[in-house]
């Protein structure tokens, strides 16, 4: 490449994303969103931008729908299974990442990403650039030439090989432009390109070296000396011509983007930070910050800046009372707190800004804040804040009054309006809703901590109060216009103080039990390690994919399954299938499970016990999930397993304090009951009304046998099908769950819909509604927007269709559980009970209660939860009690 020419980076986005998905071990956020593919993709992009420092760049993705290759050859890529769901979920984030890094995206209907790569590479070279193509495949080596090199990933996403013309010639013995001829002869199983039957890599390379091209070879078949080979070529001539056409990358894709259009734009710092934060890319954040620090200064903001003069500082209670007395009855006063630290649970109030009309703005410094809050609570003003739960934590003595007097939390209101946003911080909401840029400062939504410059602090926090004041009426207006005011007022707002109290209470954890469990697991892991080494006949790193591949497939000669870019897969699904072949596979699975449980729970939880309370205090997040469910983080207590012995041991460490018991109240099959209510499917309604085993009943219906003749295996399959319908699982997904063929899984689903036709009608109608309106709703009116359902990308659209089916059901279950929490908390308060709500884990509530009150509390919780919402079938609640979260007896 010419050193004096500007560099143009062309990235095959689909190829790198797919490579990263299979190369990077499974990663997910604390909320369960898979991130390994986009993590690897992000790491690669940051490396490329740093290494090549291009002046221009473009990332090409496959566009929606079939390509010209599918039209030319109907079996093109026909054998490829759909992209894994965990990869599909990450695709939108990959595009968001590219945009945030200031890179153009190129995708053209009817063409593949590598056609876009080829077209832009040639255009860039003609425009005077030196071109670097980055891909996970070798197909694009045919594009190598003057001022064009191809960089391919070798292992994972960080080890790369750079090919120029000499490097291609050295590896294959022919020129880059002959790569299509080579592939046309040997075929490409990954794309279902047939090639010439019977010709492999070595023969194909030799023929290309000797004859130069497919056309020349076929016109000179008489010069092929081996009779067998000549006959193969005669029989496969048409396949060879067709295969070359399929393998040739097009460089004339009709796209309007020019190379100069792809000059790197300024990084969107806010979007990049928000994305990395949402995806929990903590290890990549320093690299992003380094890039942002070296980026050119951004242009002047396109939005008007919300930057008001500093509000006056109140110096006495008398002055505060005088100002507060001027507030008109029922006028709105926005409060913007300043906290002493970023700890959401234990921070104290360092200051408070108030913004009200007409012309009422002031700042209250730390010494006056507690008394000032009481004065404001005594006023006739209508109070609004941003993140009420955090304010409740910082003012524990005023929690009840604050909960009663604050009428709107702009954070939660914005979430109800659009639960798919990545962030609900004040700067983001100001830009989106007010179209104003919140003046930059260190407070950033009340996260400042103690400020040295009092005047500057007052200005920053005062601007936040002004922002909250302006947001409140707009949010309320939108809630009312969208029919969501009831969801906010009846469900989400009353829940805020309940969650705050639960977070402050925490769950007592037996440190000694966790320590003993960790030691026990360590012994079991070491024993398993020795047993695996014995079965392998050698010591090796069990966590190394490469060494594991060598032991399983080379030394032990076990049947290899799915092949990835880095060799044959050793994921859990493959190991489960190999368990019947060799004992080592089952041992490795057990080893993986135990090491994960030890590090994630037995070891980590000990360090999270608060020394002041002896309890673990999780954050119960109200504004994270798209369906309305609560989530848990720092630590995530909703993911503790319950179906394994080790999982039960972990739960056993979560215990009641002396003199108390834990009570668990769990909705029984609530989502299936909601499905029965929505669809009014007669058989489901009857079975639930009769309190029958719904999975056994489904099995009886599916298999055409009497209820008493249903076997455990029939029930297991029926249960899987029930939830497959709830979660919109495909026949491919069901086949993997049940270990049956795709065709048999398809018959299961078709049989299910034939026997429960109203469920099929629901699936069809709800997907149609989502396509028409762009959203679906729960029974209580909560919305989930699903714009991807009209995507031209088949995989993205399929994911959206599944979300459309499940969201009204899962969201309604979440709404009912929240109503139940409100009812239970209200009843406990009315009766003066000392019982405490501790946790909510999807369909389960966990409470701590004095031992002598346990029986009465079990009945109380069961009553309130079963009456939280009226369905056409009973809401059944299973209530248990015990000394810890594992050893519990059902209420009789």
N, C-alpha and C positions, 0 to 999 in steps of 0.2 A: 504494500500500500504506500501511496505517496505521502511522505511525512508532512509536506507543506500544504496539503489539502484539508479543508474542514471535514470532520467525520460525520457520517450519517448512520445512525443506529436503527436497524430494522429488526423487530422482535416478533417471532412466531408465538403469539400469546397462548393459543390453545395447546401447542406442543409443550411449552415450558410449564404451563399450569398442570397439564396431565402428568408430566415428568415429576413435578414437585409433589403431586398428590401421592404418587407411589414411592417416591424416594424419602420423603420426610415422615418420620413416625407420627402416628395419630396425635394430633393436638386439638384442643378445644378450649373455648372460653369457660369461665366459671358457670356460665348459663347453658353450656352444652353445645354451643355453635362450633362445628368443626372448622379448623383453621390451618391444617397442615399444608394444604396446597397453596393457599394465598400467602402463608408465611414464607414458604420456599420461593414463591414467585417474587414476593417483596424483597427478599434477601438478594435474589439474582438481579433484580432491577437496580437496587442500590449499588451492588458491585459493578454493574455495567456502566452506570452513570459516572461512578468514581474512577473506574479504570480507563474508559475511553474518552470521557469528557466530550461527548458529541455536541455539535452545534445544533443538530436537528435529530429527531427520533420519532418513530411511529411504532405502535404495537398493533399487529393484525390479529383479528379473531375471526373464527368461522361465522358466517352470517346465517340467518334463519333459512330453513327450507332446503330442498334438494339442490344439487349443483349440476352443471352440465355433464359431469361424469356419471351421475346417477341416471341421467336421461340417456347417455350413450351406452351404459351397461347397468342394467337394473340390479345386478347382484353386487355392485360396488359397495364395499364395506357392509354387506348384508349380514355377515356373521358377527359383527361387533355387538356386544350387549349394550344396553343403554348405559350412559355414564352413571357411576354410583351416586346415590342420593347425596352422600357427604361431599362429593365433588361439585354437584349441581348447586348446592347451597352456597358454595364459595365463589361461584362464577361472577355474580354481581359485584362482590367485594373486590375482585381482581380488576374489574373495569373502574370501580371507584378509585382504586389505588393508582391506576395509570393516569386518570384525570387529575388526581391530587398532586401527582409528581410533574404536572405540566406537559404530559406527552399526549400526542394525538392518537386516536383510535381509528383503525381502518377496517371496515368489513363491508363486503359487497355481495348482495344476494346473487345466488347462482354460482359463486366461486368460493374456493376454500382459502383459508388463511395463507397457505404457502403461495397461492397465485397472487394474492395481494402483496406478499413479501417480494416475489419476483418482479412484479410490475414496478413497485416503488423503488426497489434496488436499482433497476436499470434507469429509471427516470432520475434518481439521485445522482448516479454516475454521470449521466449526460449533463446534469446541472452543475457539475464540477466538484462533487463530493467524493470522498473516499468512503466506501460503504462497508459496514460490519453487519452481517446477518447473524442473529443468534437464534438457535433452535434446539430442540431436543431430539430431532430426527436427522437422518443422513440424506433424506430426499433432496434437500436444498443444496447439496454439494454441486448439483448440475448448474447452479448459478455462479459458481466461483469463476473469476476471470480478472482481467485488469481492473484494479481499484475495487474489487469485491472479494472479501474473504468471508468464510462461514465459520462461526464458532459454535461447536456442538458440546452439549453436556455429556460427560463421559460416565461419571458415577455421581449419583445424587444431583445436586444443583450447583455445586461450587467447583467441582473438578471439570475443566473444560479443555477442548482441543481446538486449535485454530488451523483452518485449512486454507491455504492458497493453492494455486495451480500445481506447484511442485509437490505439495503434500498429498493432494489427491492422486497425482501420477505415481507417487512413491507407494501409496497404500494399495491402489487398485491396478496400476499398470496401464491406465488409459486416462484420457483427458476428462475434465469435469463435465463437459457438454455431452459425453457419451454415457453418463450415469443412467439416463432414461432407457437407453438401449440395453444396458446391463440388467436393469430391473425388469425390463420387458421380457427378457429371456428367462431369468430365474424366478420371476413372479414376486409378489409381495403378500404373504398370508395376512398381515395385519390389516391391509386394505382390501383383501379378497381379490387381488389382481392375479389372474390365472398364470401368466407366463407360459412357457412351453413345458408341458409335462415331461418329467424325466431329466430336466436340466437344472443343475445346482449352481452354487456360487462359483466354483472353480472353472467349470466348463463355460459358464456365461462370460466370465472375465476373459478367458482365453479366446472365445469367439469374437468378443468386442475388440480385443487387441489385434486379432488377425484380420477381421473384415471391416471394422470401423463403425458400422451401423447396421440396424435391423434390415433396412432396405437393401444395402449392399450385400449382406449375408444371404438374404432370400433370393436375390437375383443371381447369386453365384453358388447355389447349393451344390452344384456338381463338383466344386472344389473342396467340399467337406469330405475328408478321407474316410472317417468311420461310418460304416453303413448304418449302424444302429442310430447314431446321432443324426445322420441325414434324414432317416425316416421320421425321427421325432420332430425334426424341424419342418418337414413336409406336412406332417399331420397337424402341427401346431402353428402353422404360418399365420393363420387368421388371428389366433390368440395372441401371437407375438405382436402383430400390427396394432391390434386393439389395446394390448397392454402398454405399448409405448405411448399411445395416445393418452391413456389414463395416467401414466407416470410422468408425462411431460408437464412441467410447471408452466402455466401461462404467464406471459409478461405483457399482456395487452388488456388487462382488466379495465373496464370502463369506470374510472373513478375521477371525481372532480378535484381531489386533493392534490396539490402540487408539492414538490419537495420543500419549497420555501414556506408553505403552509405548516410544515412540520417542525419549524424552528422551535426549540424548547421555549415554553412559556414560563412565566414565573410560577414557582411552586405555590400551591394553595396551602399555606402553613396551617390554617385553622382546620381545613378539611383533612389534611394529612395527619395532624395530631389527633383529631377526633377519631379517625379511622383506626389508627394504631392503638389508641386507648380502648376503643370498643372491642377490637380484636385481641386486646391484652398482649401486644407485641412489646413486652418490656425490654427484652434483650436487643430489639432492633431500634428502640426509641433513641438511644445515644447516637446511632448512625444517622437517623433522620435529623436529629437536632444539629449534628455537625454539617449536614448538607444545607439545612435551613440557615445556619450561621454564615455559610459561605455563599449563599444565594444573593443576587443583587437586591437592592432595596425595592420593595413593592411600589407600584404607582399610587398616586393619591386615591383614597377610597371613592368608590362610585356612589356610596350612600351618604346622606347627610349624617353628620356626627352628632350624637346626643351628648352634649357637653355643656352643662349648665354651670353658672358660677357656684362657688362653694356656698353651701347653706350656712346660716349663722349657727354658731355653737351655743347651746344652752348651758348656762353656768350655775343655775340654781333651780330647785324644785318650784319655787314661786314663779319664776319666769316660765317654766314648763307648763304649770297649771294655767297661767295666763294665756299662753299660746293655744293650749288644748281647748280652753273654754271658748275660743273663737271658732272652733270647728262646728259647722252647721250640723244639725241632727241628720243622721243617715248619710252624711257626706263620706266619701271614701278617703281613707288614710293608708298609704302604702308604707310598710315597714321594711327596711333593709338592714339586717344585723351585720355586725362585724365580729368575727370569732377570734379567740385567742390562739387557735391552732386548727390544723386541717382534720383532726380527729373528729369524725361526725358524732361520736357518742359522748365524749368526755370534754369537748371544748367548752369554754366559758364565753360570755358576751363581753366584748371589748369596746363596743360602741353600737349606736343605733341611729340610722337616718330616717326621718319622717318626711313624706311628701303628700301634701293635701292641697286642695283648692278651696277658696281662692287665695293664691299667693301665700301658702303656708308651707315653708320648708325649713327644717332645722336639723341639727346634728347633736346627739347626746353622747358625751364621752363616758368612759367606763365607770367612774365612781357613781354616776347618777343613774346608770341603766336599770338596775333592778327596781328602784323606786319609780323611775320614769315609765317603765312598763305597766306598773300598777295604775298610774295616772291615766295612761292611754286606755287601759282596759275599763276604767271608770267612765270614759268619755262616751258620747253618743255616736261617735264615728264608726263607720263600717270598715273593719281592718282587713287588709289583704297583704300577703307575704309570698315570697318565693322560697319553697322548701320548708314547709311548716314543721315537718318532723324534726328537722335539725334544730329549729328554734325551740321546740319542746324539750329536746335534750339539753339545750344550753340554759333553759329556765325551768328547772325541775319543780320549783316551788309554785310556779304559776301554770303548770301544765293544764289543769282542768279549765281554768278561766280562759287561757289562750285558745284551747280547743273549742270552747263555746263561742268566743268572740270573733275569731278569724273566720271570715266567710268565704275566702277564696285563696287557694294555693296555686299560683300560676304554673308551677312545675307540673302538678298532677292534672290541672285543667288542660295544659298543652298535650300531655300524654293521652288523655281521654279523646281529644280531638284527632290525634294521629299517633297511634301506638307503635308505628314503624320507624319513628325517628331514632337516630343514633344518640342524640344528646338533647337535653332540655335545659341547658345552661342559659343564663340571661343573654350573653352576647349573641348566641344562635337565635333565640326567640326574638330578640330585638331586630336582627336583620330580616328574619323571615316574615314577621307579623307587622312590625312597625316600619320596616324598611329604613331603619336607622342603625348606624354603627355605634355601639356603646363605647364611649371614650375609653381607650386602653388604659389599664392601670393594674395594680397588683391585687386589687380586691377580688375581681373576677367572680362576681356572684356571692360575695360574702366569704371567701376562702382566704382572706388576707393574713390574719394573725396580727400581732401587735405592730403598729406602724410607728416609725420614728417621726415622720412629718405629719403633724396633726391636721394642718390645713389641707394638705394634699389628700389625706385619708378622708376628711369630711367631704371633699369634692367628689372623690371616687364613689364612696358609699352613697352620697346624695344622688349621684347620677343613676345608681342602681335603683334607688327608691323611686326616682322619676320614671325609670323604665318599667318597673312593676306597676306604678300608677297608670301608665298609658296602656300596658298590656291587659290589665284586668277587664275593662269593658269590652275590648275586642274579643278576648277569649270567651267571655260570657255570651256575647252576641253570637259567636260561631257555635258554641255549645247549644244554644237555643235553636238556631237555624237548622242544625243537623240532628235535632232530636236527642241530644246527648246530655242535656242538663240533668235529667233524672239519674243517669249513670253516675254523674259526678256527685250530685247532692245526696243521693240515697245510698250509694255504694262506696265510692272512692274517698270522698271527704270525711265521712264518719270513721273510716278505717284508719286514717292517719294517726290519731292519738293512740289507738289500740296497738298499732305496729311499734310506735315509739316506746310504749310501756313494755312490750314483749322484748324489744332489743335491750332495754335497760335491765330487765329481769335476768335474761340469759338462762342457760341450762347448766346445772351443776354436773361436773365431770369428775369421775373417780380417777385421779392421776395414777394411783398405784395399779389399778386394773389395766390402764393403757400401757404402763411400763412393763408389767408382767406379760401382756399380750405381745408387745414388741419383742421381748426376749424369746417368747415361745415361737413367734413367727420366724425370728432369725434362726433358731435351731432347725425348724422345719425347712426353711429355705436352703440352709447349708446341707442338710441331709438330701434334699431333692437334687441339689447341685452335684453332690457326689454320685447319686444314683444315675443321673443323666450322663455324667462322664463315664460311669461304668458301662452303661448301655451303648455309649458311643465308641468305647474302646480308646478314648483319649480325652485329655482335658482341653477345653476350648471356652471362649467367651460366649455364654449363652445369649447375651444381649446383642451380639454382633450378627447382623443379618447375613453378611458374607460368610462368616465361619459356620453359621447354622446351615446355610445352603450347602456348603461343602460337606458337612457331616451327613445331612439327611439325604441329599440327592447324588452325591458322588461316592462317599464312603459306604453308606448303608443301602444305596441304590433304591431308595423309596420312590414310588411313582410321583413324578412332579406334576403339579397342577397348573394353575394359571401363571403365565410368564409375564414378568414386568420388564421394564427397561434395564433393570439391574440384575436380572436373573429370575429364577423361579420364586414365586411368592412363598413366604413363610408366615403369613398372617394367621390369626386364630381360626378363621374358617378353614384354611388349608390344613392346619394342624388337627382340627377336629375330624376332618375326613381321613387323615393319616392314622388317627388313633387306633382304628381297627387293624391297621397293617403292622404297627410296631408300638410297643409300650412307651418308647421314648417321646412320642408326640404328645401323649396324654400327660406325661411328666412335665414337659416343657410348658404346656398350657397351665398346669397347676402352679409351676414356678412363676410364670408371668402374673397370675392372679395374686399370689401371696406377696410378691415383691411390690406390686402396685398398692395393695391394701396396707402393707406395712408403711410405705413411704407417705401415702396420701392421708392415712387416718391414724394408725397407731403411733407413729412418730410425730407427725405434724400437729395433731390436736393438743399434745402435751404443751407445746410451745405457745398455744393460743389461749391457754387458761389464764384469765385475768387474775393477777396476784391479789388485787383488792377484794374481789368477790368470790374467787374460786370457781368461777363459771366461765363458760364460753359464750361470747356475745356475738352472734351473727348479725349481719345487716339483712333485713327483709326488704327487698327492693320492690317498689310499687310501680316503677316506670321503666321496666326493662322489656318484658315479653310482649310480643305482638298480640297474644290471645287474651291478655288480662290476668294471666296467672301471676302469682307472686314468685319471686326467685330469692335465693339465699346466696350470700357471698361473705367471704372473709370471716369464717370459713363457710363453704357451701355445706349446709347440714341437710339438704334435700336429696343428696346423692349417696347417702350411707346405705350400703346394700343390706337386704334383709333375708335373702333366700339362701345364703351360704352360712356355714358354721362360723367362719371368721367374721362375716358381716354381723351375725347375731352377737358375737363377742364384742365387737365395737359398740353396738347399740347398748350392750349390757353396761358399758362404762358411763353411759348417760343415765344418771340416777336421780332419785329424789333425795332431798336433804333429810336428816334425821327427824322422825315424827311425821313425815309426809309420804305420799305415794304419787306416782305418775298416773295420769289417766289419758288413754288414747281413744279418740272417737273418730271413726273412719267411715266415710260414705261407701256403701257397698254398690259397686258397679254403676256408679252415678252416670257415667257417659253413655252406657247402653240404655239406661232408663231415660235419659234425655233423648236418645235416638228413638226410642219407642214413643215418647211423647210427641216429638216433631213429626214422625212419619205416620203415627197412628196405625202402625202395622198390627193387625188384630192378634196374631199369634204371640207377638212380643208383649202386647198389653195384657193378654190373658195370663201368660207365664209369670210376669212380674206381679200381677194382682194376686196370683195363687202362691206367690213366694217360692216358685220352682227354681231349681238350678238352671239358670239361663243357658249355660254352655252345654249342659247335658240335653236340654230341650232342643237347642239348635242342632246338636249332633243327631238326636232322634229324627228331626225333620230332614236334615241333610242326607242321612244314610238310610232313611226309610225303615227304621226299626223302632220297637217299643222303648219307652224311657228306661225300663229295667234291663234292657238288653244293650244299652250303651256301654262300650268298654272304655277304660281310662284313655286309650289311644284315640278313640273316636272323640272323646270329650276334649282332649288336648288339641286335636286338629280343629274342632269346631270353635274352641276358644280363640285359636289363632286366626281363624277366618272372621270371627266377630270383630276382633280388633283390626284385622286387615281392612275391613270395610270402614271402620271408624277413622282409620288413618289413611285411607285412600291408597292402600298398598297395591302395587301392580302384581300381575300374575308372576312376573319374574321375582319380585320381592317375596311373594308368598312361597314360591318354590324353594327359595333359599331357607326360609323360616321352617318349612315342614320337611325339607330334604326330599322333595319329590320333583318330577319333571315340570317344566313350564307348562306343557300342555295339560297335565293333570291339575296343576294349580289353576289354570284358566277354567277348567271344568268345575272346580270347586266354587270359584267365584260366580260363574254363570249359574250353577245349581243353587247357590245361595240367593241370588237375585230372582231366580225363577220361583223359589219358595217364599220369598219375602219381597214381592213386587213393589210395595210402597217405599221400600228402602232404595230400590233402584230409581224410582221416580224422584225421590229426594235428591239423590246424587246428581241426576240429570238437571233438575230444576235449580239447585243451588249453584251449580257451575254456570248455568245460563245466566242466573242473576248476577254472578260475579263478573261475567263477561260484559253484561249490559251496564251495570252500575259502577264496576271497579272495586266493589267491596261486598262483604257479607256481614250479617249482624247476628248477635246472640238473641235469645228470647227476651232479654231485658234491654235490648237496644244498642249494646256496645258494638262498635264497628271495627272491622279489620280490613284495611285496604289491600287489595291484591292486584296491582296493575300488571304484574307479570303474566296474568292469565291470558292476555292477548299478545304475548310475545311470539315472535316468529321462530324462536329457538325451541325446538321440540322438548328438550330436557327441562328448560326453564319453565315452559308452559305446563308440563306434566307435574312439576313440583307445585306450581301455583294451583293446579286443579285439585291436588290432594289437600292443600291448605284450605281451599274453599269448602271442601267436604267436612274437614275436621274442625275448623275454627269456630263455627257456630256451636258445636257440641262441646269442645274443650273450653271455649270462652264462657258458655252458659254454666258449665261446671265450676269455673273460676268465680263467676258472679254469685252463684249460690253459696259457695264456700265463704266468700266475703260477707254476704248477708248473714250467714250463720255465725261468723266471728263477731259481727256487730250485735246480733241477738244475744249470744252467750255473754259477751262482755257487759252488755247493758243489764242482763239479768243478774250477773254476779254483783254488779255495783248496787242494784236495787235491793238485793237481799243481804248486802253487807258481807259477802263471802270473802274469805281470805285466799281463795283459790286464785292461781295465776295462770294466764295463758303464756305458754313458753314458745311453741313453734307451730307453724303451719307447713305441712309437707303435702302439697297438692290436694289430696282428698282427705287428709288426716289432720286433726287438731291434737296437740299434746299440751296437757295442763299439769300443774303441780298443786296438790291439795292436802291439807291436814288429814292424817289417816282416819280420824273419827268422822270426817265429813265426806269420805270418798264415795260411799254408796249413794248418798243424796246427790252429790255432784254428778255421778255417772248418769243418773236419771235426768237431772236438769239438762246436761249437755245433749243427751239423746233426744229429749223433747224439743229443745230449741233448734237443733240441726235438722231434725226431721220435718219441722214446720217452717223452715226458712223460705221455702218457695213451693207453690202448689203445682205438681205435675199430674198428668193423667194416670200415673202409676205412683205407688208409695215411695217416698225417699227413705231408704233403710240405712240405719246407722249401727255399726258394730262398735260397742263400747267395751274397753278393757281397762284393767288397773293392775298396778304392780310396783315393786320397789325400783325397777329400772325400765328402760325402753324395750328390753327384750323379754324379760320374764313377766308376762302379764296374763291375767285370767279374765275371761269374758264375764260381763255382767249377767247374772242369771235372774 
